[in-house]
């Protein structure tokens, strides 16, 4: 059986019409001046201006008035400084003020790429041989800020891909909830970040905070500490790092009246302010048969990266937490879809060059990493990595890989790991499965094909992949032919 990759006709390109309404603020002085100018307006003037805004934007966003009120309440500290009780402001004035601190952001104006694909939680009302799917994508807009978005569809009995139309609107989560923290784990992560105990503010190590504490309790403690004494520059820096870490733990909930394609996971915490990058989704089955969808992703603040783990059961509620441990470094983490020998297992690339496997008793703590794959062939001489979570087959764990070679060209390959001992490489392809062809090599980053997760259906491996960090398409290959080729190429 000859190994042949079939490129599918489905293509997704950036769509600048998909916008969300974001809060923004000028300097405190300019903000105060805007607020005072609006408060001077008559009710007739306020209503006339507000009606104009609602006529222009109410069809572009779900419940635009809720967004404007939410953004208005972000200004409470400015109202306090002005000596104005925020609740005394009439609703129409609140909405007009809120609109002056709201702007539209086109989430995928620049790029729509780096996809992963998983089985949809709902497999009802399908014909034999069909599978409902969710494809996650990295949407990138102005300033190269990345977020996670979704598409849904069906793989037919002949492995054609038929996607549902996108919902008419797109929006962020309705609720964002910060977590409760455990002091021991929190300090451990600070130590990993090289924020050592000797420089930690006294309040974090003393009894001023309990063994568990909320985000609000932490903020109160920080405020008390800053009032009680003058902090040294080093201590002030540590406080900033503590706030940075605390904000990385959060949960989001989307409205039940949205379709999956209308939900955007946009950066929430300071660690993500420059993007949520390359989410690798996996349908994880625990020992008791319960299913949770996880996604490893990289939080980027413009300087540092932070490996993160997202968890959801229904794609309505999402929980985000950072990964800890010496093995939780760099990019390219990908979780196995089940435990192996009683432990969680993850692929990683902690040194930025080679592929590793890690084992852990906890989803969030990863220490020792075992190197399993180094660059070997010309097309991967610069570095090797994974293209998503391993897929279980009867012959081993199938890992779709990527390699970077001459001219920084990214190609997609494949390897096979032992089912019982994933540190053992059974075989890997000598030549790549996919390289950028003439139609794929032009884009935001030329000469790149890249994926964050594939799926097996009806005897084929279906690979969603990015075209030069700009758009997304799909390809398929016979699973039997691929496994045969990997075995014949050896290690």
TAHUFEN-V210214 format. One record per residue. N is the residue number from 1. SS is DSSP state (H for helix, E for strand, L for the rest). Layout:
n->N ss->SS
n->N ss->SS
This chain:
n->1 ss->L
n->2 ss->L
n->3 ss->L
n->4 ss->L
n->5 ss->E
n->6 ss->E
n->7 ss->E
n->8 ss->E
n->9 ss->E
n->10 ss->E
n->11 ss->E
n->12 ss->E
n->13 ss->L
n->14 ss->L
n->15 ss->L
n->16 ss->L
n->17 ss->L
n->18 ss->L
n->19 ss->E
n->20 ss->E
n->21 ss->E
n->22 ss->E
n->23 ss->E
n->24 ss->L
n->25 ss->L
n->26 ss->L
n->27 ss->L
n->28 ss->H
n->29 ss->H
n->30 ss->H
n->31 ss->H
n->32 ss->H
n->33 ss->H
n->34 ss->H
n->35 ss->H
n->36 ss->H
n->37 ss->H
n->38 ss->H
n->39 ss->H
n->40 ss->L
n->41 ss->L
n->42 ss->L
n->43 ss->H
n->44 ss->H
n->45 ss->H
n->46 ss->H
n->47 ss->H
n->48 ss->H
n->49 ss->H
n->50 ss->H
n->51 ss->H
n->52 ss->H
n->53 ss->H
n->54 ss->H
n->55 ss->H
n->56 ss->H
n->57 ss->H
n->58 ss->L
n->59 ss->L
n->60 ss->L
n->61 ss->L
n->62 ss->L
n->63 ss->L
n->64 ss->H
n->65 ss->H
n->66 ss->H
n->67 ss->H
n->68 ss->H
n->69 ss->H
n->70 ss->H
n->71 ss->H
n->72 ss->H
n->73 ss->H
n->74 ss->L
n->75 ss->L
n->76 ss->H
n->77 ss->H
n->78 ss->H
n->79 ss->H
n->80 ss->H
n->81 ss->H
n->82 ss->H
n->83 ss->L
n->84 ss->L
n->85 ss->L
n->86 ss->H
n->87 ss->H
n->88 ss->H
n->89 ss->L
n->90 ss->L
n->91 ss->H
n->92 ss->H
n->93 ss->H
n->94 ss->H
n->95 ss->H
n->96 ss->H
n->97 ss->H
n->98 ss->H
n->99 ss->H
n->100 ss->L
n->101 ss->L
n->102 ss->E
n->103 ss->E
n->104 ss->E
n->105 ss->E
n->106 ss->E
n->107 ss->L
n->108 ss->L
n->109 ss->L
n->110 ss->L
n->111 ss->E
n->112 ss->E
n->113 ss->E
n->114 ss->E
n->115 ss->E
n->116 ss->E
n->117 ss->E
n->118 ss->E
n->119 ss->E
n->120 ss->L
n->121 ss->L
n->122 ss->L
n->123 ss->L
n->124 ss->L
n->125 ss->L
n->126 ss->L
n->127 ss->L
n->128 ss->L
n->129 ss->L
n->130 ss->L
n->131 ss->E
n->132 ss->E
n->133 ss->E
n->134 ss->E
n->135 ss->E
n->136 ss->E
n->137 ss->E
n->138 ss->E
n->139 ss->E
n->140 ss->E
n->141 ss->L
n->142 ss->H
n->143 ss->H
n->144 ss->H
n->145 ss->L
n->146 ss->E
n->147 ss->E
n->148 ss->E
n->149 ss->E
n->150 ss->E
n->151 ss->E
n->152 ss->E
n->153 ss->E
n->154 ss->E
n->155 ss->E
n->156 ss->L
n->157 ss->L
n->158 ss->L
n->159 ss->L
n->160 ss->L
n->161 ss->E
n->162 ss->E
n->163 ss->E
n->164 ss->L
n->165 ss->L
n->166 ss->L
n->167 ss->L
n->168 ss->L
n->169 ss->L
n->170 ss->L
n->171 ss->E
n->172 ss->L
n->173 ss->L
n->174 ss->L
n->175 ss->E
n->176 ss->E
n->177 ss->E
n->178 ss->E
n->179 ss->L
n->180 ss->E
n->181 ss->E
n->182 ss->E
n->183 ss->H
n->184 ss->H
n->185 ss->H
n->186 ss->H
n->187 ss->H
n->188 ss->H
n->189 ss->H
n->190 ss->H
n->191 ss->H
n->192 ss->H
n->193 ss->L
n->194 ss->L
n->195 ss->L
n->196 ss->L
n->197 ss->H
n->198 ss->H
n->199 ss->H
n->200 ss->L
n->201 ss->L
n->202 ss->H
n->203 ss->H
n->204 ss->H
n->205 ss->H
n->206 ss->L
n->207 ss->L
n->208 ss->L
n->209 ss->L
n->210 ss->L
n->211 ss->L
n->212 ss->E
n->213 ss->E
n->214 ss->E
n->215 ss->H
n->216 ss->H
n->217 ss->H
n->218 ss->H
n->219 ss->H
n->220 ss->H
n->221 ss->H
n->222 ss->H
n->223 ss->H
n->224 ss->H
n->225 ss->H
n->226 ss->H
n->227 ss->H
n->228 ss->H
n->229 ss->L
n->230 ss->L
n->231 ss->L
n->232 ss->L
n->233 ss->H
n->234 ss->H
n->235 ss->H
n->236 ss->H
n->237 ss->H
n->238 ss->H
n->239 ss->H
n->240 ss->H
n->241 ss->H
n->242 ss->H
n->243 ss->H
n->244 ss->H
n->245 ss->H
n->246 ss->H
n->247 ss->L
n->248 ss->L
n->249 ss->L
n->250 ss->E
n->251 ss->E
n->252 ss->E
n->253 ss->E
n->254 ss->L
n->255 ss->L
n->256 ss->L
n->257 ss->L
n->258 ss->L
n->259 ss->L
n->260 ss->H
n->261 ss->H
n->262 ss->H
n->263 ss->E
n->264 ss->L
n->265 ss->E
n->266 ss->L
n->267 ss->L
n->268 ss->L
n->269 ss->L
n->270 ss->H
n->271 ss->H
n->272 ss->H
n->273 ss->L
n->274 ss->L
n->275 ss->L
n->276 ss->E
n->277 ss->E
n->278 ss->E
n->279 ss->E
n->280 ss->E
n->281 ss->E
n->282 ss->E
n->283 ss->E
n->284 ss->E
n->285 ss->E
n->286 ss->L
n->287 ss->L
n->288 ss->L
n->289 ss->L
n->290 ss->L
n->291 ss->E
n->292 ss->E
n->293 ss->E
n->294 ss->E
n->295 ss->E
n->296 ss->E
n->297 ss->E
n->298 ss->E
n->299 ss->E
n->300 ss->E
n->301 ss->L
n->302 ss->L
n->303 ss->L
n->304 ss->L
n->305 ss->E
n->306 ss->E
n->307 ss->E
n->308 ss->E
n->309 ss->E
n->310 ss->E
n->311 ss->E
n->312 ss->E
n->313 ss->L
n->314 ss->L
n->315 ss->L
n->316 ss->L
n->317 ss->E
n->318 ss->E
n->319 ss->E
n->320 ss->E
n->321 ss->E
n->322 ss->E
n->323 ss->L
n->324 ss->E
n->325 ss->L
n->326 ss->L
n->327 ss->L
n->328 ss->L
n->329 ss->L
n->330 ss->L
n->331 ss->L
n->332 ss->L
n->333 ss->L
n->334 ss->E
n->335 ss->E
n->336 ss->L
n->337 ss->L
n->338 ss->L
n->339 ss->L
n->340 ss->E
n->341 ss->L
n->342 ss->L
n->343 ss->E
n->344 ss->E
n->345 ss->E
n->346 ss->E
n->347 ss->E
n->348 ss->E
n->349 ss->L
n->350 ss->L
n->351 ss->L
n->352 ss->L
n->353 ss->L
n->354 ss->L
n->355 ss->E
n->356 ss->E
n->357 ss->E
n->358 ss->E
n->359 ss->E
n->360 ss->E
n->361 ss->L
n->362 ss->E
n->363 ss->L
n->364 ss->L
n->365 ss->E
n->366 ss->L
n->367 ss->L
n->368 ss->L
n->369 ss->E
n->370 ss->E
n->371 ss->E
n->372 ss->E
n->373 ss->E
n->374 ss->L
n->375 ss->L
n->376 ss->L
n->377 ss->L
n->378 ss->H
n->379 ss->H
n->380 ss->H
n->381 ss->L
n->382 ss->L
n->383 ss->E
n->384 ss->E
n->385 ss->E
n->386 ss->E
n->387 ss->L
n->388 ss->L
n->389 ss->L
n->390 ss->L
n->391 ss->E
n->392 ss->E
n->393 ss->E
n->394 ss->L
n->395 ss->L
n->396 ss->E
n->397 ss->E
n->398 ss->E
n->399 ss->E
n->400 ss->E
n->401 ss->E
n->402 ss->E
n->403 ss->E
n->404 ss->E
n->405 ss->L
n->406 ss->H
n->407 ss->H
n->408 ss->H
n->409 ss->L
n->410 ss->E
n->411 ss->E
n->412 ss->E
n->413 ss->E
n->414 ss->E
n->415 ss->E
n->416 ss->E
n->417 ss->E
n->418 ss->L
n->419 ss->L
n->420 ss->L
n->421 ss->L
n->422 ss->L
n->423 ss->L
n->424 ss->L
n->425 ss->E
n->426 ss->E
n->427 ss->E
n->428 ss->E
n->429 ss->L
n->430 ss->L
n->431 ss->L
n->432 ss->L
n->433 ss->L
n->434 ss->E
n->435 ss->E
n->436 ss->L
n->437 ss->L
n->438 ss->L
n->439 ss->L
n->440 ss->L
n->441 ss->L
n->442 ss->L
n->443 ss->L
n->444 ss->L
n->445 ss->L
n->446 ss->L
n->447 ss->L
n->448 ss->E
n->449 ss->E
n->450 ss->E
n->451 ss->L
n->452 ss->L
n->453 ss->L
n->454 ss->E
n->455 ss->E
n->456 ss->E
n->457 ss->E
n->458 ss->L
n->459 ss->L
n->460 ss->E
n->461 ss->E
n->462 ss->E
n->463 ss->E
n->464 ss->E
n->465 ss->E
n->466 ss->E
n->467 ss->E
n->468 ss->L
n->469 ss->L
n->470 ss->L
n->471 ss->E
n->472 ss->E
n->473 ss->E
n->474 ss->E
n->475 ss->E
n->476 ss->E
n->477 ss->E
n->478 ss->E
n->479 ss->H
n->480 ss->H
n->481 ss->H
n->482 ss->H
n->483 ss->H
n->484 ss->H
n->485 ss->H
n->486 ss->H
n->487 ss->H
n->488 ss->H
n->489 ss->H
n->490 ss->L
n->491 ss->L
